[in-house]
C-alpha cells in the first residue's frame, strides 16, 4: 500500500476525502489515507509557512505522498496557485477551477437524483461561482435551498457523489487530473 496524506483548503474538500466512496476508491487503487486529514481553514492559509507543520504531521504519520486540495478562487492561474503554495518533493497540488463545488456540478447522476429530473452541466468548471449556481438550481427546481457549502457537500456525498463521476465529465479537467494523479501512485 502507498500512504497518501491530504491537506485540504476547507470543509468541502475534507468531506470529499473523508467520504466512504473516496476512501473505497483509494483502497481499490492500493492507496491508504493517512490520518489526520488536515484542514487549512481557507485558501489564504495555504502558504508555505502555514502548512509546513501539517506537511510534517502527515510525513511523520507515514505519508509517502501529500496531496493539497484547493480552489483557484481569485488566483489568475493554476501556476500562480502552485507558486503561492510552494512545490515540494512527493507533493501534488490539485487546483479545482474556481471552486471544488464545480466537481458537484460535473456529477450529473447525483444532481439528477437530488433534483428528481435529468441534469447536465456542459461546462461545470467554467461556472464563475459553482456553489451559487447549485444554490439557484435547487431553489428553481425544488423550492428549497442547499444551506452552506459543508451542508451541500454532505448532501452530495450522501446521495452518491464520487470523484470518479466528476472526473468522467468531459469538461471537468481538475477532477480528472486529481483522479489520474492518485491512480498513478498505484503500487
C-alpha positions in Angstrom: 0.0 0.0 0.0 1.1 3.6 -0.8 0.3 6.0 2.1 -1.3 9.3 1.0 -1.9 12.3 3.1 -4.2 15.2 2.4 -4.2 18.9 3.2 -7.5 20.5 2.2 -8.4 24.1 1.7 -11.6 23.7 3.6 -14.5 21.7 4.8 -15.9 20.7 1.4 -12.6 19.1 0.4 -12.3 17.4 3.8 -15.7 15.9 3.4 -14.9 14.6 -0.1 -11.7 13.0 1.2 -13.4 11.5 4.3 -16.3 10.1 2.3 -16.7 6.3 2.2 -16.8 6.4 -1.6 -13.4 8.2 -1.7 -11.8 6.0 0.9 -13.1 2.9 -1.0 -11.6 4.3 -4.3 -8.3 4.8 -2.5 -8.3 1.3 -1.1 -9.2 -0.2 -4.5 -6.3 1.6 -6.0 -3.8 0.3 -3.4 -3.7 3.6 -1.6 -4.2 4.2 2.1 -5.3 7.6 3.6 -3.0 8.8 6.3 -4.7 10.5 9.2 -5.4 13.2 10.1 -6.9 14.8 7.0 -5.6 18.3 7.5 -7.9 21.3 7.1 -6.1 24.6 6.3 -9.3 26.6 7.1 -9.2 28.6 3.9 -7.3 29.3 0.8 -5.3 32.2 2.4 -3.9 29.7 4.9 -2.3 27.6 2.1 1.1 29.3 2.3 4.4 27.5 2.9 4.9 28.8 6.5 1.3 27.9 7.4 1.2 24.4 6.1 4.7 23.2 6.9 3.5 21.8 10.3 0.6 20.0 8.5 3.0 18.6 6.0 5.4 17.4 8.8 2.5 15.8 10.7 1.5 13.8 7.6 5.1 12.8 6.9 5.6 11.7 10.5 2.3 9.7 10.3 3.8 7.8 7.3 2.6 9.6 4.2 4.6 8.7 1.1 2.8 11.5 -0.8 0.9 14.5 0.1 -2.0 16.0 -1.9 -3.0 19.6 -1.3 -6.6 20.2 -2.5 -7.5 23.9 -3.1 -9.6 26.1 -5.3 -8.4 28.6 -7.9 -10.6 31.2 -6.3 -9.2 34.6 -7.4 -5.8 33.4 -8.5 -5.1 34.2 -12.1 -3.8 30.7 -13.0 -3.1 27.3 -11.6 0.6 28.2 -11.9 0.0 31.2 -9.6 -1.7 28.9 -7.1 1.1 26.4 -7.2 3.7 29.1 -6.7 1.8 30.6 -3.7 1.6 27.2 -2.0 5.1 26.1 -2.9 6.3 23.0 -4.7 7.9 20.2 -2.6 9.1 16.6 -3.4 6.3 13.9 -3.1 3.6 16.6 -3.1 0.8 17.1 -5.6 -1.2 20.3 -5.7 -4.7 19.8 -7.1 -6.5 23.0 -8.0 -10.2 22.9 -8.6 -11.0 25.5 -11.3 -12.9 28.3 -9.4 -14.3 26.1 -6.6 -14.5 22.4 -5.6 -18.2 22.7 -5.9 -17.7 22.6 -9.7 -17.0 18.9 -9.2 -20.5 18.6 -7.8 -21.9 20.2 -11.0 -19.9 17.7 -13.0 -21.6 14.7 -11.2 -24.8 14.7 -13.3 -26.2 11.5 -11.9 -26.1 12.6 -8.3 -27.6 16.0 -9.1 -30.3 14.4 -11.3 -31.2 12.2 -8.3 -31.4 15.2 -5.9 -33.4 17.3 -8.4 -35.7 14.4 -9.4 -35.1 15.3 -13.1 -32.3 15.0 -15.6 -29.5 17.5 -15.1 -26.3 18.1 -17.1 -23.9 21.0 -16.9 -22.0 21.3 -20.1 -19.0 23.2 -18.7 -19.0 22.9 -14.9 -15.6 24.4 -14.4 -16.5 27.5 -16.4 -19.2 28.4 -13.9 -18.0 31.6 -12.2 -19.5 30.6 -8.8 -20.4 26.9 -8.8 -21.9 27.0 -5.3 -24.2 29.9 -6.2 -25.2 28.1 -9.4 -26.1 25.0 -7.5 -28.0 27.1 -4.9 -30.0 28.8 -7.6 -30.7 25.5 -9.4 -32.1 23.9 -6.2 -34.2 26.9 -5.4 -35.6 26.9 -9.0 -36.2 23.1 -9.3 -37.1 22.1 -5.7 -38.1 25.4 -4.0 -35.5 24.6 -1.3 -32.0 25.9 -0.8 -28.8 23.9 -0.1 -27.7 25.7 3.0 -24.0 26.2 3.4 -21.1 24.7 1.4 -20.5 22.0 4.0 -24.2 21.1 4.0 -24.2 20.8 0.3 -21.1 18.6 0.4 -22.7 16.3 3.0 -25.9 16.0 0.9 -24.0 15.4 -2.4 -21.9 12.6 -0.7 -25.0 11.1 1.0 -26.7 10.8 -2.4 -23.7 9.3 -4.2 -21.2 11.9 -5.3 -17.8 10.5 -6.3 -14.7 11.9 -7.7 -14.8 9.2 -10.4 -18.2 10.5 -11.6 -16.9 14.1 -11.7 -13.7 13.0 -13.4 -15.6 11.2 -16.1 -17.2 14.5 -17.2 -15.6 15.6 -20.4 -15.2 19.2 -19.2 -14.0 18.7 -15.6 -10.3 18.5 -16.1 -9.3 19.2 -12.5 -11.3 16.2 -11.1 -9.8 14.1 -13.9 -6.3 15.3 -13.1 -6.8 14.5 -9.4 -8.1 11.0 -10.1 -5.3 10.4 -12.6 -2.6 11.6 -10.2 -3.9 9.3 -7.5 -4.1 6.3 -9.8 -0.5 6.9 -10.9 0.7 6.1 -7.4 -0.6 2.6 -7.5 1.9 0.1 -6.1 
